[in-house]
Amino acid sequence: TIIKSLRSFYVYLVQEEYISFNILSKIKLLKEDKTIIKTFTDQEVLKMIESYDFKNFLNARNKVIVAMFADTGIRMSELINLQSDLVHDTTMNIFGKGAKWRFVPISLILKKYMIRYERIKLSYFINKRLEHANYFLSRSGRPLTGVQIENIVRKAGRDADVRQEIRCSPHTLRHYAIQSNLRNGLDLYSCSKIAGHENIQVTKKYL
């Protein structure tokens, strides 16, 4: 990008007769290395989800958090701010990057997990007055923080014995979800819309 800018600048300098020779005319553009986005395997994600159970509120919540990241590919901030009334039978309304709304589909298996979590959550908070309507809450009924969610995912990764070279984070689960959609035949445009990417070029990196 710097070379492109300098080449344009020197073309301008020659045209305006500030200089007589373009010293950048023989400088070639550099080829940018294509990075391969490494993420979890299907087996690793399955083990991460299974590292939590439905025996209590916190375990159920954590299980659904990991499953939702892996299934929908939503961002961590989007998961934190997800309101209960924006969760429907087959989709969620997500308020994402750039202050844009989008619909994100919910798979059948994720919906089953969510229904069980919602029942446990209702029972857990039945005698407590909630001041927040976030879908995921802390044990005290407050919205979760980014650090809390990162710890949930990191612990799942440790319990699942995920490979050392893979960073166990919500964003890596987002990578997994997007790549899974592409592997399973979802077209690039739809995948880009679900992921909330600014343009389709961003989604192409996952190919």
Buried (B, 14 or more C-beta within 10 A) or exposed (E): EEEEEEBEEBEEBBEEEEEEEBEBEEEEEEEEEEEEEEBBEEEBBBBBBBBBEBEEBBBBBBBBBBBBBBBBBBBBBBBBBBEBEBBEEEBBBBBBEEEEEBEBBBEEEBBEBBEBBBEBBEEBBEEEEEEEEBBBBBEEBEBBEEEBBBEBBBBBBEEBEBEEEBBBBBBBBBBBBBBBBBEEEBEBEEBBBBBBBEEEEEBEEBE
